[in-house]
Amino acid sequence: MAPNSLPPRLPETDRTRHRRLRDQGSLERADLDAILDAGFVCHLGVVVEGRPLVVPTVYGRDERQLYVHGSVASRSLAGDPPVCVTVTHVDGLVLARSVFEHGVNYRSAVIHGDARKVTDPEEKLEGLRRLTEHATPGQWSYARRPNRKELAATTLLALSLEEASVKIRTGAPDDGDSPDAELGLWAGVLPLTSVWGEPVADPALPSDTAVPGHIARRAGTRHG
């Protein structure tokens, strides 16, 4: 195991133990990493003034922690609170013979921990680099980087990846060997995929401004 990496198996804690659909649960850290790497939008759950609040935001990661971006004006990122971060990918609808057996093929990760507000300027810059490169590889080197004023106006949270719950569902409906199989109804999976489209230029750009290669080559490729 590399010095900066976490154990290959996720620990089972009271918050991460799979109590329902245990067969869909995974304790493999590789599955957690794959789910995080396949997306760039998460949902950050916190308690603000005694009430739950969930906000969507973008993220990036290294081997040990998740970086979550937000504005200093955001109430959800004030202080160093306990948080919950979720990332979910929907891969298809599972359409069975019975509505009761319908479901979703999906990959999901739920990360628990105490958020740490990143204050060190070098770590904040590195965290923003990872966040930017996570969403659009190559963009950090291409675009102008944050200046001191912009860094001061940005809140970055760090959350350990040590405690997480992972669930994955794949495959066909579960009622193929039930009495409903005799109904003669179609059953199966309706897959869902997301594909990057062609880049759309800012109307303010000069007409001869070329699309950079790291953006152009993503057109037509699958997201997630």
Phi, psi and omega per residue, in radians:
M1 nan 2.302 -3.140
A2 -1.116 2.614 -3.075
P3 -0.973 -0.609 -3.064
N4 -1.713 0.100 -3.096
S5 -1.679 2.806 3.093
L6 -1.627 2.858 3.128
P7 -0.982 2.609 -3.091
P8 -1.206 -0.288 3.102
R9 -1.912 2.381 3.079
L10 -1.331 2.415 3.108
P11 -1.282 2.535 3.015
E12 -1.547 2.036 3.081
T13 -2.066 3.057 3.128
D14 -1.083 -0.520 -3.119
R15 -1.452 -0.401 -3.047
T16 -1.903 -0.115 -3.109
R17 -1.097 2.330 -3.117
H18 -1.456 1.962 -3.114
R19 -1.740 -0.415 3.074
R20 -2.165 2.572 3.106
L21 0.869 0.903 -3.063
R22 -1.058 -0.495 -3.131
D23 -1.181 -0.313 3.103
Q24 -1.568 -0.125 -3.123
G25 -1.397 2.675 3.102
S26 -2.398 2.450 3.052
L27 -1.895 0.208 -3.118
E28 -1.483 2.126 3.117
R29 -1.106 -0.505 3.102
A30 -1.060 -0.612 3.089
D31 -1.193 -0.705 3.073
L32 -1.061 -0.832 -3.132
D33 -1.042 -0.728 -3.114
A34 -1.141 -0.696 3.126
I35 -1.141 -0.770 3.119
L36 -1.135 -0.711 -3.094
D37 -1.228 -0.373 -3.107
A38 -1.433 -0.163 -3.111
G39 -2.284 -3.107 3.039
F40 -2.596 0.001 3.063
V41 -2.001 2.284 3.084
C42 -2.168 2.992 3.019
H43 -2.046 2.122 -3.082
L44 -1.726 2.078 -3.141
G45 -1.866 2.239 3.129
V46 -2.450 2.968 3.011
V47 -1.927 2.131 -3.132
V48 -2.091 2.083 3.132
E49 0.931 0.719 3.075
G50 1.407 0.075 -3.113
R51 -2.169 2.517 3.127
P52 -1.261 2.520 3.111
L53 -2.480 2.264 3.119
V54 -2.140 2.185 -3.118
V55 -2.227 2.471 3.039
P56 -1.416 2.493 3.094
T57 -2.755 3.080 -3.132
V58 -1.786 2.828 -3.056
Y59 -2.579 2.896 2.971
G60 -2.565 3.058 -3.078
R61 -2.654 2.824 2.854
D62 -2.098 -2.772 -3.057
E63 -1.247 -0.372 -2.996
R64 -2.091 -0.338 -3.026
Q65 -2.579 2.761 3.091
L66 -1.777 2.373 3.038
Y67 -1.837 2.230 -3.114
V68 -2.087 2.299 -3.029
H69 -1.674 2.592 3.050
G70 -3.005 2.975 3.141
S71 -1.553 2.617 3.096
V72 -1.127 -0.308 3.140
A73 -1.440 -0.139 -3.075
S74 -1.356 2.140 3.129
R75 -1.103 -0.508 -3.054
S76 -1.221 -0.310 -3.092
L77 -1.909 0.293 -3.133
A78 -1.400 2.357 3.112
G79 1.307 -2.829 3.115
D80 -2.093 1.252 -2.974
P81 -1.499 2.828 2.894
P82 -1.186 2.394 -3.088
V83 -2.370 2.951 3.015
C84 -2.361 2.243 3.141
V85 -2.069 2.298 3.117
T86 -2.131 2.511 3.025
V87 -2.304 2.236 -3.093
T88 -2.337 2.399 3.019
H89 -2.126 2.237 3.082
V90 -1.694 2.130 -3.089
D91 -1.817 -0.183 3.101
G92 2.868 2.823 3.033
L93 -1.616 2.349 3.083
V94 -1.741 1.879 -3.019
L95 -1.850 1.885 -3.059
A96 -1.676 -3.100 3.086
R97 -1.317 -0.501 3.117
S98 -1.969 2.419 3.103
V99 -1.034 -0.572 -3.127
F100 -1.059 -0.525 -3.085
E101 -1.636 0.018 3.097
H102 -1.090 2.707 3.139
G103 -2.856 -2.865 -3.087
V104 -2.397 2.348 2.908
N105 -1.485 2.229 -2.966
Y106 -2.710 2.913 2.958
R107 -2.330 2.234 -3.093
S108 -2.459 2.607 3.073
A109 -2.371 2.385 3.076
V110 -2.159 2.104 -3.073
I111 -1.942 2.265 -3.130
H112 -1.976 2.572 3.041
G113 2.855 -3.136 3.085
D114 -1.675 2.105 -3.123
A115 -1.240 2.430 3.077
R116 -2.007 2.149 3.109
K117 -1.307 2.189 -3.112
V118 -1.403 2.079 -3.121
T119 -1.989 -0.422 3.133
D120 -1.171 2.166 -3.059
P121 -1.016 -0.686 -3.123
E122 -1.200 -0.732 3.109
E123 -1.174 -0.669 3.127
K124 -1.091 -0.743 3.127
L125 -1.128 -0.721 3.110
E126 -1.156 -0.688 3.101
G127 -1.105 -0.715 3.107
L128 -1.184 -0.591 3.072
R129 -1.100 -0.801 3.137
R130 -1.119 -0.696 3.109
L131 -1.081 -0.795 -3.133
T132 -1.141 -0.803 -3.113
E133 -1.211 -0.483 3.100
H134 -1.121 -0.747 -3.123
A135 -1.370 -0.753 -3.065
T136 -2.449 1.535 3.140
P137 -0.960 2.284 -3.126
G138 1.731 -0.248 -3.037
Q139 -1.307 -0.542 -3.111
W140 -1.089 -0.671 3.132
S141 -1.374 -0.389 -3.062
Y142 -1.516 -0.789 -3.024
A143 -1.558 2.888 3.054
R144 -1.185 2.406 -3.110
R145 -1.505 2.814 -3.087
P146 -1.068 2.454 3.026
N147 -1.584 -3.138 -3.058
R148 -1.086 -0.678 3.135
K149 -1.140 -0.731 -3.135
E150 -1.187 -0.653 3.087
L151 -1.091 -0.720 -3.139
A152 -1.144 -0.474 -3.108
A153 -1.567 0.096 -3.081
T154 -2.048 2.327 3.020
T155 -1.807 2.325 3.089
L156 -2.205 2.192 3.075
L157 -1.773 2.528 3.016
A158 -2.016 2.330 -3.107
L159 -2.317 2.180 -3.135
S160 -1.073 2.505 3.089
L161 -1.626 0.267 -3.065
E162 -1.200 -0.699 -3.041
E163 -1.968 1.916 -3.079
A164 -2.633 2.676 3.076
S165 -2.044 2.289 -3.092
V166 -2.152 2.345 3.023
K167 -2.364 2.505 -3.113
I168 -2.465 2.314 3.059
R169 -2.185 2.231 3.097
T170 -2.338 2.882 2.963
G171 1.704 -3.009 -3.003
A172 -1.440 3.045 3.048
P173 -1.056 2.777 -3.081
D174 -1.635 0.094 -3.040
D175 -1.878 0.394 -3.124
G176 -1.172 -0.400 3.124
D177 -1.971 0.365 3.127
S178 -1.708 2.967 3.069
P179 -0.990 -0.468 -3.139
D180 -1.153 -0.308 3.117
A181 -1.120 -0.336 3.138
E182 -1.477 -0.017 -3.088
L183 -1.315 -0.283 -3.131
G184 1.328 0.337 -3.130
L185 -1.611 2.597 3.059
W186 -1.234 2.479 3.060
A187 -2.540 2.619 -3.139
G188 2.892 -2.725 -3.086
V189 -2.094 2.340 3.007
L190 -1.802 1.740 -3.044
P191 -1.182 2.655 3.075
L192 -2.229 2.188 3.096
T193 -2.298 2.650 3.064
S194 -2.031 2.339 -3.093
V195 -2.215 2.350 3.075
W196 -1.189 2.351 3.108
G197 -1.535 -3.060 3.089
E198 -1.241 2.413 3.125
P199 -1.025 2.424 3.112
V200 -1.944 2.039 -3.049
A201 -1.262 2.571 2.983
D202 -1.063 2.254 3.133
P203 -1.010 -0.385 -3.128
A204 -1.376 -0.158 -3.124
L205 -1.245 2.506 2.929
P206 -1.019 2.524 -3.022
S207 -1.098 -0.377 -3.094
D208 -1.671 0.212 3.110
T209 -1.382 2.046 -3.077
A210 -1.381 2.602 3.022
V211 -1.272 2.200 3.133
P212 -1.096 2.606 -3.035
G213 -1.040 -0.640 -3.078
H214 -1.200 -0.328 3.051
I215 -1.622 -0.785 -3.085
A216 -1.038 -0.688 -3.053
R217 -1.305 -0.125 3.080
R218 -1.459 -0.312 3.140
A219 -1.017 2.295 3.126
G220 1.462 -0.074 3.124
T221 -1.594 2.761 -3.095
R222 -1.415 2.399 3.034
H223 -1.705 2.298 3.037
G224 1.480 nan nan
